[in-house]
Amino acid sequence: MKISVDYDRCEGHGLCAERAPDVFSLDDDAELRYHFEGAEVPGEHASVAQAAVNSCPVAVLRAIP
């Protein structure tokens, strides 16, 4: 799976980083960092990545099968 991120809409809540810290993080300015930009999320991170997508209160994350 790949994940599409709408960085312009992200409000920096950080729920994705809490649920999937190996996939997402927030930098010192609360800007979202997606660690697999342009690549497939490795299988061992797929379930937590999907949980992170589902947890985003602003729906800036979208899983692409």
C-alpha positions in Angstrom: 0.0 0.0 0.0 1.0 3.6 -0.6 -0.3 6.6 1.3 -1.2 9.9 -0.2 -0.7 12.9 2.1 -2.3 16.3 1.7 0.4 18.3 3.5 -1.4 21.6 3.0 -4.4 20.5 5.0 -2.4 18.8 7.9 -3.0 20.5 11.2 -0.3 18.7 13.1 -2.5 16.8 15.6 0.1 14.0 15.5 -2.3 11.1 15.9 -0.7 9.4 12.9 2.8 9.7 14.5 1.5 8.2 17.8 -0.1 5.2 16.0 2.7 4.6 13.5 5.9 6.2 14.6 8.0 4.3 12.1 5.8 5.6 9.3 5.0 9.2 10.4 6.6 11.8 12.6 6.2 15.5 13.3 9.3 17.8 13.1 10.1 20.5 15.5 7.6 22.8 13.8 4.8 20.2 14.0 5.1 19.6 10.2 4.2 16.1 9.1 7.0 13.8 7.8 6.0 10.7 6.0 8.9 8.3 5.9 7.9 6.3 2.8 7.1 9.2 0.5 6.8 7.8 -3.1 7.2 4.2 -2.0 5.2 1.3 -0.7 4.8 1.1 3.0 6.7 -2.1 4.1 4.4 -5.0 5.0 5.4 -5.0 8.6 4.1 -1.5 9.0 0.9 -1.8 6.9 -1.5 -2.4 9.8 -0.3 0.5 11.9 -0.1 2.7 8.8 -3.8 1.9 8.1 -4.6 2.7 11.7 -2.9 6.0 11.4 -4.8 6.8 8.2 -8.1 6.0 10.0 -7.2 8.2 13.0 -6.5 11.4 11.1 -9.2 13.9 12.3 -8.7 16.1 9.2 -8.6 13.2 6.7 -5.3 14.3 5.1 -4.1 10.7 4.8 -5.4 8.3 2.2 -4.4 4.7 1.7 -3.9 3.6 -1.9 -4.0 -0.2 -2.4 
